[in-house]
Amino acid sequence: VQLQASGGGLVQAGDSLRLSCAASGLAFSGSCMAWFRQAPGKEREIVAAITRGGTIRDYVDSVKGRFRISRDNAKNTVYLQMNSLKSEDTATYYCAARGTISGVYFTAARDYTYWGQGTLVTVSS
């Protein structure tokens, strides 16, 4: 299984970025997906999660109204659209996957089986 995250970069506060995570070797449509992030010196935290069918999404409070998680099961890809970026969004972003039943997602890192390599997002103020 491989999860390939991309789309990170250096942007200014207020800008937008879209992260992508392409999965291979995974039963993608049978997996819930999530984005986590980890800033230097901090613990990894959930950013957003989405059920395998894409019908349920959940976000950490700090990104609600600014970020949107989505998925394209035909392309085995999950996305994170990030708008109105703030300096506190600076972190390495990781995608994660876990096979599950319909309507279920997880918010704890320990509950995810597969992880991407991370993509760095730097927001300058």
N, CA, C and O of each residue as an XYZ file, in Angstrom:
500
protein
N       0.860     -1.191      0.000
C       0.000      0.000      0.000
C       0.896      1.240      0.000
O       1.876      1.336      0.738
N       0.515      2.174     -0.853
C       1.217      3.462     -0.879
C       0.220      4.594     -0.871
O      -0.783      4.564     -1.584
N       0.504      5.594     -0.058
C      -0.260      6.834     -0.059
C       0.725      7.945     -0.400
O       1.677      8.190      0.341
N       0.493      8.602     -1.507
C       1.403      9.634     -1.992
C       0.747     11.002     -1.853
O      -0.154     11.355     -2.613
N       1.217     11.766     -0.867
C       0.670     13.098     -0.633
C       1.451     14.132     -1.430
O       2.664     14.017     -1.601
N       0.747     15.133     -1.911
C       1.381     16.207     -2.672
C       0.574     17.484     -2.528
O      -0.547     17.476     -2.020
N       1.166     18.584     -2.985
C       0.441     19.843     -3.010
C       0.885     20.864     -1.982
O       0.417     22.002     -2.004
N       1.771     20.484     -1.088
C       2.240     21.435     -0.094
C       3.125     22.498     -0.715
O       3.510     22.403     -1.880
N       3.439     23.505      0.072
C       4.295     24.571     -0.417
C       4.328     25.740      0.528
O       3.794     25.686      1.636
N       4.964     26.800      0.073
C       5.075     28.038      0.845
C       4.076     29.048      0.299
O       4.108     29.395     -0.882
N       3.188     29.514      1.170
C       2.178     30.483      0.766
C       2.095     31.581      1.814
O       2.671     31.475      2.896
N       1.373     32.631      1.474
C       1.148     33.717      2.416
C      -0.181     33.529      3.136
O      -1.078     32.847      2.642
N      -0.293     34.136      4.299
C      -1.542     34.088      5.041
C      -2.680     34.585      4.161
O      -2.553     35.596      3.469
N      -3.793     33.860      4.199
C      -4.936     34.211      3.381
C      -5.013     33.464      2.061
O      -6.056     33.451      1.406
N      -3.920     32.849      1.675
C      -3.883     32.098      0.421
C      -4.576     30.743      0.574
O      -5.018     30.368      1.660
N      -4.658     30.020     -0.549
C      -5.266     28.687     -0.575
C      -4.279     27.671     -1.120
O      -3.377     28.008     -1.886
N      -4.463     26.436     -0.718
C      -3.723     25.301     -1.260
C      -4.664     24.111     -1.318
O      -5.614     24.016     -0.541
N      -4.391     23.212     -2.242
C      -5.116     21.956     -2.275
C      -4.128     20.807     -2.186
O      -3.253     20.657     -3.039
N      -4.271     20.015     -1.168
C      -3.452     18.819     -1.017
C      -4.153     17.636     -1.658
O      -5.380     17.543     -1.646
N      -3.365     16.739     -2.215
C      -3.885     15.509     -2.789
C      -3.155     14.324     -2.178
O      -1.991     14.426     -1.790
N      -3.846     13.215     -2.098
C      -3.240     11.978     -1.615
C      -3.742     10.853     -2.498
O      -4.915     10.483     -2.447
N      -2.844     10.313     -3.307
C      -3.184      9.235     -4.220
C      -2.828      7.896     -3.588
O      -1.706      7.694     -3.123
N      -3.790      6.991     -3.578
C      -3.592      5.687     -2.956
C      -3.408      4.604     -4.013
O      -4.028      4.639     -5.076
N      -2.553      3.651     -3.703
C      -2.384      2.485     -4.560
C      -2.219      1.260     -3.685
O      -1.703      1.340     -2.570
N      -2.667      0.116     -4.209
C      -2.566     -1.123     -3.448
C      -3.523     -1.207     -2.285
O      -3.364     -2.046     -1.397
N      -4.520     -0.336     -2.288
C      -5.461     -0.218     -1.178
C      -6.877     -0.349     -1.714
O      -7.180      0.114     -2.813
N      -7.733     -0.979     -0.936
C      -9.155     -0.991     -1.274
C      -9.722      0.380     -0.909
O     -10.368      0.556      0.124
N      -9.457      1.339     -1.789
C      -9.712      2.749     -1.453
C     -11.178      3.010     -1.129
O     -11.490      3.680     -0.144
N     -12.066      2.489     -1.945
C     -13.481      2.766     -1.731
C     -14.009      2.084     -0.487
O     -15.132      2.359     -0.063
N     -13.228      1.206      0.102
C     -13.605      0.543      1.342
C     -12.902      1.115      2.551
O     -12.939      0.526      3.631
N     -12.260      2.258      2.380
C     -11.441      2.840      3.436
C     -11.908      4.240      3.799
O     -12.225      5.047      2.926
N     -11.949      4.520      5.099
C     -12.097      5.914      5.493
C     -10.723      6.557      5.379
O      -9.695      5.893      5.512
N     -10.724      7.842      5.134
C      -9.486      8.581      4.905
C      -9.432      9.794      5.832
O     -10.461     10.300      6.278
N      -8.234     10.240      6.107
C      -8.084     11.405      6.978
C      -6.815     12.159      6.631
O      -5.881     11.622      6.035
N      -6.814     13.406      7.019
C      -5.615     14.239      6.982
C      -5.251     14.586      8.419
O      -6.097     15.003      9.210
N      -4.000     14.407      8.732
C      -3.432     14.823     10.006
C      -2.353     15.863      9.718
O      -1.911     16.014      8.579
N      -1.943     16.563     10.741
C      -0.812     17.471     10.592
C       0.017     17.463     11.865
O      -0.464     17.175     12.961
N       1.268     17.790     11.668
C       2.176     17.854     12.798
C       3.119     19.032     12.619
O       3.895     19.088     11.665
N       3.038     19.966     13.547
C       3.925     21.117     13.547
C       5.162     20.789     14.385
O       5.096     19.920     15.255
N       6.263     21.451     14.148
C       7.482     21.188     14.927
C       7.237     21.323     16.424
O       6.706     22.332     16.888
N       7.627     20.305     17.166
C       7.496     20.348     18.613
C       6.105     20.048     19.127
O       5.853     20.126     20.329
N       5.192     19.702     18.220
C       3.819     19.428     18.629
C       3.427     18.013     18.258
O       4.080     17.367     17.438
N       2.362     17.540     18.865
C       1.860     16.212     18.542
C       1.070     16.248     17.235
O       0.555     17.286     16.817
N       0.997     15.086     16.616
C       0.196     14.970     15.396
C      -1.281     15.109     15.768
O      -1.746     14.521     16.745
N      -2.010     15.897     14.970
C      -3.428     16.114     15.245
C      -4.264     15.860     14.002
O      -3.810     16.051     12.874
N      -5.480     15.429     14.232
C      -6.423     15.230     13.134
C      -6.811     16.591     12.571
O      -7.008     17.551     13.317
N      -6.914     16.661     11.282
C      -7.401     17.866     10.617
C      -8.804     17.608     10.076
O      -9.726     18.388     10.315
N      -8.954     16.510      9.347
C     -10.243     16.187      8.748
C     -10.296     14.701      8.449
O      -9.271     14.056      8.231
N     -11.505     14.174      8.442
C     -11.727     12.770      8.117
C     -12.964     12.652      7.259
O     -13.851     13.504      7.299
N     -13.013     11.578      6.478
C     -14.146     11.375      5.582
C     -14.432      9.884      5.497
O     -13.515      9.065      5.428
N     -15.715      9.544      5.501
C     -16.107      8.140      5.397
C     -15.832      7.606      4.005
O     -15.553      8.371      3.082
N     -15.910      6.315      3.859
C     -15.502      5.706      2.602
C     -16.379      6.127      1.437
O     -15.917      6.184      0.297
N     -17.638      6.421      1.715
C     -18.528      6.870      0.658
C     -18.524      8.380      0.478
O     -19.126      8.905     -0.459
N     -17.845      9.070      1.378
C     -17.755     10.518      1.282
C     -18.959     11.267      1.827
O     -19.055     12.485      1.680
N     -19.868     10.551      2.450
C     -21.099     11.204      2.894
C     -20.949     11.927      4.223
O     -21.725     12.835      4.521
N     -19.976     11.544      5.019
C     -19.758     12.165      6.328
C     -18.332     12.701      6.377
O     -17.368     12.012      6.045
N     -18.237     13.959      6.805
C     -16.942     14.615      6.968
C     -16.871     15.207      8.375
O     -17.882     15.603      8.956
N     -15.677     15.254      8.891
C     -15.498     15.849     10.209
C     -14.210     16.651     10.209
O     -13.254     16.301      9.517
N     -14.184     17.727     10.985
C     -13.040     18.627     10.995
C     -12.678     19.023     12.416
O     -13.532     19.086     13.300
N     -11.412     19.285     12.613
C     -11.013     19.893     13.881
C     -11.558     21.315     13.890
O     -11.654     21.954     12.842
N     -11.911     21.806     15.064
C     -12.572     23.109     15.156
C     -11.763     24.227     14.500
O     -12.338     25.141     13.908
N     -10.458     24.162     14.600
C      -9.619     25.265     14.125
C      -9.652     25.440     12.607
O      -9.225     26.479     12.104
N     -10.152     24.444     11.865
C     -10.181     24.562     10.404
C     -11.595     24.584      9.839
O     -11.774     24.729      8.629
N     -12.589     24.444     10.688
C     -13.975     24.441     10.207
C     -14.291     25.751      9.491
O     -13.965     26.837      9.970
N     -14.923     25.624      8.351
C     -15.263     26.784      7.545
C     -14.151     27.238      6.617
O     -14.374     28.076      5.744
N     -12.944     26.687      6.799
C     -11.811     27.072      5.939
C     -11.308     25.893      5.097
O     -10.888     26.081      3.955
N     -11.349     24.696      5.651
C     -10.831     23.514      4.955
C     -11.995     22.623      4.540
O     -13.051     22.617      5.173
N     -11.779     21.869      3.462
C     -12.774     20.915      3.016
C     -12.083     19.649      2.540
O     -11.196     19.694      1.687
N     -12.496     18.524      3.097
C     -11.971     17.235      2.671
C     -12.941     16.634      1.663
O     -14.157     16.735      1.825
N     -12.405     16.017      0.636
C     -13.236     15.354     -0.357
C     -12.463     14.164     -0.908
O     -11.267     14.016     -0.658
N     -13.157     13.323     -1.657
C     -12.501     12.152     -2.214
C     -13.114     11.819     -3.558
O     -14.277     12.119     -3.825
N     -12.307     11.195     -4.395
C     -12.759     10.703     -5.691
C     -12.408      9.221     -5.723
O     -11.258      8.856     -5.964
N     -13.381      8.385     -5.486
C     -13.103      6.948     -5.410
C     -12.712      6.359     -6.765
O     -12.063      5.315     -6.827
N     -13.100      7.015     -7.827
C     -12.711      6.550     -9.161
C     -11.225      6.793     -9.419
O     -10.599      6.098    -10.220
N     -10.674      7.785     -8.731
C      -9.252      8.124     -8.898
C      -8.412      7.693     -7.712
O      -7.208      7.948     -7.683
N      -9.028      7.041     -6.730
C      -8.310      6.607     -5.522
C      -7.549      7.756     -4.883
O      -6.393      7.609     -4.487
N      -8.203      8.888     -4.788
C      -7.538     10.092     -4.304
C      -8.431     10.828     -3.298
O      -9.646     10.930     -3.469
N      -7.791     11.327     -2.258
C      -8.463     12.186     -1.285
C      -7.796     13.554     -1.342
O      -6.591     13.670     -1.565
N      -8.604     14.580     -1.134
C      -8.128     15.951     -1.250
C      -8.374     16.713      0.056
O      -9.242     16.360      0.854
N      -7.593     17.752      0.238
C      -7.844     18.694      1.317
C      -7.700     20.096      0.731
O      -6.594     20.564      0.459
N      -8.832     20.746      0.545
C      -8.826     22.136      0.080
C      -8.677     23.041      1.293
O      -9.493     23.000      2.214
N      -7.647     23.846      1.288
C      -7.357     24.712      2.430
C      -7.435     26.161      1.976
O      -6.656     26.605      1.132
N      -8.378     26.885      2.543
C      -8.570     28.294      2.211
C      -8.263     29.157      3.430
O      -8.217     28.671      4.560
N      -8.060     30.428      3.180
C      -7.800     31.392      4.265
C      -6.740     30.872      5.227
O      -6.927     30.871      6.443
N      -5.648     30.440      4.668
C      -4.594     29.841      5.485
C      -4.019     30.837      6.481
O      -3.893     32.030      6.204
N      -3.678     30.309      7.636
C      -3.106     31.103      8.716
C      -1.715     30.553      9.048
O      -1.379     29.422      8.698
N      -0.929     31.364      9.721
C       0.418     30.914     10.083
C       0.372     29.675     10.963
O       1.274     28.839     10.917
N      -0.680     29.560     11.762
C      -0.794     28.394     12.644
C      -1.146     27.113     11.902
O      -1.162     26.040     12.505
N      -1.425     27.202     10.625
C      -1.653     26.008      9.810
C      -0.339     25.407      9.322
O      -0.333     24.330      8.726
N       0.760     26.087      9.569
C       2.067     25.581      9.159
C       2.359     24.253      9.827
O       2.365     24.155     11.054
N       2.601     23.234      9.023
C       2.836     21.883      9.542
C       3.135     20.960      8.372
O       2.972     21.327      7.208
N       3.575     19.758      8.705
C       3.622     18.687      7.720
C       2.284     17.974      7.765
O       1.822     17.566      8.831
N       1.668     17.828      6.611
C       0.349     17.214      6.506
C       0.492     15.781      6.002
O       1.207     15.514      5.036
N      -0.199     14.870      6.674
C      -0.155     13.458      6.346
C      -1.552     12.951      6.014
O      -2.525     13.310      6.677
N      -1.645     12.123      4.994
C      -2.900     11.429      4.764
C      -2.814     10.032      5.378
O      -1.737      9.448      5.493
N      -3.967      9.521      5.765
C      -4.026      8.221      6.428
C      -5.268      7.473      5.961
O      -6.265      8.072      5.556
N      -5.182      6.158      6.028
C      -6.276      5.318      5.543
C      -6.496      4.133      6.466
O      -5.582      3.643      7.129
N      -7.747      3.695      6.481
C      -8.076      2.479      7.233
C      -9.330      1.873      6.610
O     -10.305      2.577      6.347
N      -9.297      0.578      6.380
C     -10.478     -0.125      5.904
C     -11.535     -0.140      6.987
O     -11.250     -0.379      8.160
N     -12.770      0.123      6.566
C     -13.837      0.156      7.556
C     -15.183     -0.051      6.878
O     -15.267     -0.214      5.661
N     -16.221     -0.042      7.683
C     -17.566     -0.191      7.136
C     -18.124      1.182      6.773
O     -17.555      2.213      7.132
N     -19.215      1.176      6.077
C     -19.837      2.411      5.631
C     -20.246      3.279      6.812
O     -20.731      2.778      7.826
N     -20.047      4.589      6.670
C     -20.505      5.528      7.674
C     -19.603      5.705      8.871
O     -19.962      6.407      9.816
N     -18.438      5.082      8.851
C     -17.528      5.119     10.005
C     -16.248      5.849      9.638
O     -15.720      5.681      8.539
N     -15.756      6.656     10.559
C     -14.441      7.263     10.398
C     -13.801      7.350     11.777
O     -14.468      7.135     12.790
N     -12.534      7.659     11.817
C     -11.784      7.716     13.055
C     -11.030      9.041     13.144
O     -10.684      9.639     12.125
N     -10.782      9.488     14.365
C     -10.067     10.743     14.547
C      -8.742     10.575     15.281
O      -7.992     11.541     15.418
N      -8.446      9.391     15.747
C      -7.184      9.151     16.450
C      -6.163      8.533     15.501
O      -6.478      7.624     14.732
N      -4.949      9.036     15.570
C      -3.905      8.543     14.681
C      -3.684      7.044     14.843
O      -3.386      6.349     13.871
N      -3.830      6.546     16.060
C      -3.562      5.137     16.327
C      -4.562      4.218     15.612
O      -4.307      3.024     15.459
N      -5.688      4.770     15.181
C      -6.712      3.959     14.531
C      -6.484      3.788     13.032
O      -7.206      3.032     12.382
N      -5.504      4.471     12.484
C      -5.244      4.391     11.052
C      -4.107      3.430     10.750
O      -3.114      3.358     11.475
N      -4.278      2.699      9.669
C      -3.362      1.623      9.323
C      -2.240      2.074      8.394
O      -1.083      1.688      8.558
N      -2.604      2.890      7.428
C      -1.648      3.289      6.397
C      -1.447      4.797      6.425
O      -2.375      5.562      6.690
N      -0.221      5.205      6.148
C       0.146      6.618      6.197
C       0.955      7.016      4.975
O       1.763      6.243      4.460
N       0.717      8.241      4.523
C       1.544      8.819      3.479
C       2.803      9.414      4.081
O       2.995      9.410      5.297
N       3.656      9.928      3.203
C       4.958     10.405      3.635
C       4.939     11.840      4.151
O       5.925     12.298      4.728
N       3.861     12.537      3.959
C       3.763     13.908      4.433
C       4.138     14.927      3.382
O       5.019     14.697      2.554
N       3.459     16.052      3.426
C       3.777     17.176      2.549
C       3.771     18.439      3.410
O       2.854     18.656      4.202
N       4.789     19.258      3.249
C       4.988     20.417      4.117
C       4.204     21.621      3.608
O       4.277     21.992      2.437
N       3.460     22.210      4.518
C       2.746     23.454      4.242
C       3.310     24.533      5.162
O       3.298     24.397      6.386
N       3.798     25.595      4.556
C       4.354     26.707      5.308
C       3.572     27.966      4.955
O       3.488     28.351      3.789
N       3.007     28.598      5.968
C       2.214     29.803      5.763
C       2.939     30.972      6.427
O       3.128     30.999      7.643
N       3.332     31.920      5.611
C       4.022     33.085      6.147
C       3.017     34.196      6.442
O       2.065     34.411      5.692
N       3.248     34.883      7.532
C       2.303     35.943      7.931
C       2.793     37.305      7.471
O       2.131     38.314      7.715
